[in-house]
Amino acid sequence: MRNRSFAFWLFLTPVILGLSLVVIIPFIYGLFYSFTDWNGLSATQFLGFENYIKLFHENEFMDSIWFTVKFAVVTVILLNIMGLGLALLVTRNIKSNNLLRTVFFMPNLIGGLILGFIWQFIFISVFGDVANLTGIEGLNGWLSTTNTGFWGLVILTAWQMAGYIMIIYIAYLENIPKELIEAAKIDGAGSFQRFKTVTFPLVAPAFTVSMFLTLSMAFKIYDQNLSLTNGGPYNSTQMVAMEIVKTAFSDNDMAYAQAKAVIFFLIVAVIALTQVYYNKKREVDL
């Protein structure tokens, strides 16, 4: 037992050390600096809650939070529907299911910045050419309005992440005992009934994992936002992560940006943990 305990802590020490140096210690320092006038090099004055009071009265920051919340809600719903749908497709007995899995997962391997520029070209140039050929005016001026910028970000994120979420659902779908499916067929259950009464309850844990991942990802998105819309027009598609970076490095207000980051962290943590709690509770009910 002593040897096991020693080996356990021996292997765990590098992880704890790395987590402390990269996450825990910087977070504590950042929390402290958010109460000061830190300029990135030094802090000369303790301001108390001044930075926090100020940010709740800043319209641009509050608008970015509201935009991010709307984006997160739509993206989480769309990604989980698409991920489950793709997983159901590629777990059927078809010859090309391995090829389809690879094709659906490949967009996740492309960097967010590159994806943003690719879809920017599609939305502006390709959509513009199609609009000129077909006369569909709705395809003109994509990314030039808040509404089209919002849906452009949703489309990009769904295209990139759907394959990743699909893999999670595949893992749970393939662990469903085939005897249960066969028994449901013998009892006369149709495809929808089998999905509702057998498949859906057994993949409920996958919803908890997938919703947690998609929710945290949707709130933290930055590079796609930067390369696709850059927050435009007039910062109306600026998400929270981009707004914080702008405050820190464009406005050179490090302490104020850190206060925003702390509030952002609390919002994401509360929403994500609440979602996990209710989903776990629902798993038991199912």
Contacts in CASP RR format, 6 or more apart in sequence:
PFRMAT RR
TARGET T0000
AUTHOR 0000-0000-0000
METHOD contacts of the structure
MODEL  1
MRNRSFAFWLFLTPVILGLSLVVIIPFIYGLFYSFTDWNGLSATQFLGFE
NYIKLFHENEFMDSIWFTVKFAVVTVILLNIMGLGLALLVTRNIKSNNLL
RTVFFMPNLIGGLILGFIWQFIFISVFGDVANLTGIEGLNGWLSTTNTGF
WGLVILTAWQMAGYIMIIYIAYLENIPKELIEAAKIDGAGSFQRFKTVTF
PLVAPAFTVSMFLTLSMAFKIYDQNLSLTNGGPYNSTQMVAMEIVKTAFS
DNDMAYAQAKAVIFFLIVAVIALTQVYYNKKREVDL
30 258 0 8 1.000
30 261 0 8 1.000
30 262 0 8 1.000
31 258 0 8 1.000
31 262 0 8 1.000
33 43 0 8 1.000
33 254 0 8 1.000
33 255 0 8 1.000
33 258 0 8 1.000
34 51 0 8 1.000
34 52 0 8 1.000
34 255 0 8 1.000
34 258 0 8 1.000
34 259 0 8 1.000
34 261 0 8 1.000
34 262 0 8 1.000
35 46 0 8 1.000
35 47 0 8 1.000
35 48 0 8 1.000
35 49 0 8 1.000
35 51 0 8 1.000
35 255 0 8 1.000
35 259 0 8 1.000
36 43 0 8 1.000
36 44 0 8 1.000
36 45 0 8 1.000
36 46 0 8 1.000
36 47 0 8 1.000
36 48 0 8 1.000
36 255 0 8 1.000
37 43 0 8 1.000
37 44 0 8 1.000
37 45 0 8 1.000
37 47 0 8 1.000
37 255 0 8 1.000
38 254 0 8 1.000
38 255 0 8 1.000
38 258 0 8 1.000
39 252 0 8 1.000
39 254 0 8 1.000
39 255 0 8 1.000
40 254 0 8 1.000
43 255 0 8 1.000
47 255 0 8 1.000
51 255 0 8 1.000
51 256 0 8 1.000
51 258 0 8 1.000
51 259 0 8 1.000
52 259 0 8 1.000
52 262 0 8 1.000
52 263 0 8 1.000
54 256 0 8 1.000
54 259 0 8 1.000
55 61 0 8 1.000
55 256 0 8 1.000
55 259 0 8 1.000
55 260 0 8 1.000
55 263 0 8 1.000
56 62 0 8 1.000
60 235 0 8 1.000
60 238 0 8 1.000
60 243 0 8 1.000
61 240 0 8 1.000
61 243 0 8 1.000
61 247 0 8 1.000
61 260 0 8 1.000
63 235 0 8 1.000
63 236 0 8 1.000
63 238 0 8 1.000
64 235 0 8 1.000
64 238 0 8 1.000
64 239 0 8 1.000
64 240 0 8 1.000
64 242 0 8 1.000
64 243 0 8 1.000
65 240 0 8 1.000
65 264 0 8 1.000
65 267 0 8 1.000
67 150 0 8 1.000
67 236 0 8 1.000
67 237 0 8 1.000
67 238 0 8 1.000
67 239 0 8 1.000
68 218 0 8 1.000
68 219 0 8 1.000
68 239 0 8 1.000
68 240 0 8 1.000
70 150 0 8 1.000
71 150 0 8 1.000
71 153 0 8 1.000
71 154 0 8 1.000
71 218 0 8 1.000
71 221 0 8 1.000
71 239 0 8 1.000
72 215 0 8 1.000
72 218 0 8 1.000
72 219 0 8 1.000
74 154 0 8 1.000
75 154 0 8 1.000
75 157 0 8 1.000
75 158 0 8 1.000
75 214 0 8 1.000
75 218 0 8 1.000
76 211 0 8 1.000
76 214 0 8 1.000
76 215 0 8 1.000
76 218 0 8 1.000
78 154 0 8 1.000
78 158 0 8 1.000
79 157 0 8 1.000
79 158 0 8 1.000
79 161 0 8 1.000
79 162 0 8 1.000
79 165 0 8 1.000
79 210 0 8 1.000
79 214 0 8 1.000
80 165 0 8 1.000
80 207 0 8 1.000
80 210 0 8 1.000
80 211 0 8 1.000
80 214 0 8 1.000
82 158 0 8 1.000
82 162 0 8 1.000
82 165 0 8 1.000
82 166 0 8 1.000
83 162 0 8 1.000
83 163 0 8 1.000
83 165 0 8 1.000
83 166 0 8 1.000
83 169 0 8 1.000
83 210 0 8 1.000
84 165 0 8 1.000
84 166 0 8 1.000
84 169 0 8 1.000
84 203 0 8 1.000
85 166 0 8 1.000
85 169 0 8 1.000
86 100 0 8 1.000
86 104 0 8 1.000
86 162 0 8 1.000
86 163 0 8 1.000
86 166 0 8 1.000
86 169 0 8 1.000
87 166 0 8 1.000
87 167 0 8 1.000
87 169 0 8 1.000
87 170 0 8 1.000
87 173 0 8 1.000
88 169 0 8 1.000
88 173 0 8 1.000
88 195 0 8 1.000
89 97 0 8 1.000
89 100 0 8 1.000
90 97 0 8 1.000
90 100 0 8 1.000
90 101 0 8 1.000
90 104 0 8 1.000
90 166 0 8 1.000
90 170 0 8 1.000
91 97 0 8 1.000
91 170 0 8 1.000
91 173 0 8 1.000
91 174 0 8 1.000
94 100 0 8 1.000
101 166 0 8 1.000
101 167 0 8 1.000
101 170 0 8 1.000
104 162 0 8 1.000
104 163 0 8 1.000
104 166 0 8 1.000
105 163 0 8 1.000
105 164 0 8 1.000
105 166 0 8 1.000
105 167 0 8 1.000
107 115 0 8 1.000
107 159 0 8 1.000
107 160 0 8 1.000
107 162 0 8 1.000
107 163 0 8 1.000
108 160 0 8 1.000
108 161 0 8 1.000
108 163 0 8 1.000
108 164 0 8 1.000
110 118 0 8 1.000
110 160 0 8 1.000
111 223 0 8 1.000
112 160 0 8 1.000
112 223 0 8 1.000
112 224 0 8 1.000
112 227 0 8 1.000
113 223 0 8 1.000
113 224 0 8 1.000
113 226 0 8 1.000
113 227 0 8 1.000
114 227 0 8 1.000
115 156 0 8 1.000
115 159 0 8 1.000
115 160 0 8 1.000
115 224 0 8 1.000
115 227 0 8 1.000
116 156 0 8 1.000
116 223 0 8 1.000
116 224 0 8 1.000
116 227 0 8 1.000
116 228 0 8 1.000
117 227 0 8 1.000
117 228 0 8 1.000
119 152 0 8 1.000
119 155 0 8 1.000
119 156 0 8 1.000
119 159 0 8 1.000
119 228 0 8 1.000
120 143 0 8 1.000
120 227 0 8 1.000
120 228 0 8 1.000
123 142 0 8 1.000
123 143 0 8 1.000
123 148 0 8 1.000
123 152 0 8 1.000
123 228 0 8 1.000
124 141 0 8 1.000
124 142 0 8 1.000
124 143 0 8 1.000
127 139 0 8 1.000
127 140 0 8 1.000
127 141 0 8 1.000
127 142 0 8 1.000
128 139 0 8 1.000
128 140 0 8 1.000
128 141 0 8 1.000
128 142 0 8 1.000
130 136 0 8 1.000
130 139 0 8 1.000
131 137 0 8 1.000
131 138 0 8 1.000
131 139 0 8 1.000
131 140 0 8 1.000
141 148 0 8 1.000
142 148 0 8 1.000
142 149 0 8 1.000
142 152 0 8 1.000
143 149 0 8 1.000
143 152 0 8 1.000
143 228 0 8 1.000
143 229 0 8 1.000
144 233 0 8 1.000
145 233 0 8 1.000
146 233 0 8 1.000
146 236 0 8 1.000
146 237 0 8 1.000
149 228 0 8 1.000
149 229 0 8 1.000
149 232 0 8 1.000
149 237 0 8 1.000
150 237 0 8 1.000
152 228 0 8 1.000
152 229 0 8 1.000
153 221 0 8 1.000
153 224 0 8 1.000
153 225 0 8 1.000
153 228 0 8 1.000
153 229 0 8 1.000
153 237 0 8 1.000
156 224 0 8 1.000
156 228 0 8 1.000
157 217 0 8 1.000
157 218 0 8 1.000
157 221 0 8 1.000
157 224 0 8 1.000
160 224 0 8 1.000
161 214 0 8 1.000
161 217 0 8 1.000
165 210 0 8 1.000
165 213 0 8 1.000
165 214 0 8 1.000
168 206 0 8 1.000
168 209 0 8 1.000
168 210 0 8 1.000
168 213 0 8 1.000
169 203 0 8 1.000
169 206 0 8 1.000
169 210 0 8 1.000
171 206 0 8 1.000
172 202 0 8 1.000
172 203 0 8 1.000
172 205 0 8 1.000
172 206 0 8 1.000
173 199 0 8 1.000
173 203 0 8 1.000
175 202 0 8 1.000
176 198 0 8 1.000
176 199 0 8 1.000
176 202 0 8 1.000
176 203 0 8 1.000
180 198 0 8 1.000
180 202 0 8 1.000
181 194 0 8 1.000
181 198 0 8 1.000
181 199 0 8 1.000
184 190 0 8 1.000
184 193 0 8 1.000
184 194 0 8 1.000
184 197 0 8 1.000
184 198 0 8 1.000
185 194 0 8 1.000
189 197 0 8 1.000
189 198 0 8 1.000
200 286 0 8 1.000
201 286 0 8 1.000
204 279 0 8 1.000
204 282 0 8 1.000
204 283 0 8 1.000
204 286 0 8 1.000
205 283 0 8 1.000
207 279 0 8 1.000
208 276 0 8 1.000
208 279 0 8 1.000
208 280 0 8 1.000
208 283 0 8 1.000
211 275 0 8 1.000
211 279 0 8 1.000
212 272 0 8 1.000
212 275 0 8 1.000
212 276 0 8 1.000
215 268 0 8 1.000
215 271 0 8 1.000
215 272 0 8 1.000
215 275 0 8 1.000
216 268 0 8 1.000
216 272 0 8 1.000
219 240 0 8 1.000
219 241 0 8 1.000
219 264 0 8 1.000
219 267 0 8 1.000
219 268 0 8 1.000
219 271 0 8 1.000
220 241 0 8 1.000
220 268 0 8 1.000
221 239 0 8 1.000
221 241 0 8 1.000
222 239 0 8 1.000
222 241 0 8 1.000
222 242 0 8 1.000
222 245 0 8 1.000
225 231 0 8 1.000
225 237 0 8 1.000
225 238 0 8 1.000
225 239 0 8 1.000
225 241 0 8 1.000
225 242 0 8 1.000
226 242 0 8 1.000
229 237 0 8 1.000
231 237 0 8 1.000
231 238 0 8 1.000
231 239 0 8 1.000
231 242 0 8 1.000
232 238 0 8 1.000
235 243 0 8 1.000
238 246 0 8 1.000
240 260 0 8 1.000
240 264 0 8 1.000
241 264 0 8 1.000
243 260 0 8 1.000
244 257 0 8 1.000
244 260 0 8 1.000
244 261 0 8 1.000
244 264 0 8 1.000
245 257 0 8 1.000
247 253 0 8 1.000
247 256 0 8 1.000
247 257 0 8 1.000
247 260 0 8 1.000
248 254 0 8 1.000
248 257 0 8 1.000
248 258 0 8 1.000
251 257 0 8 1.000
END
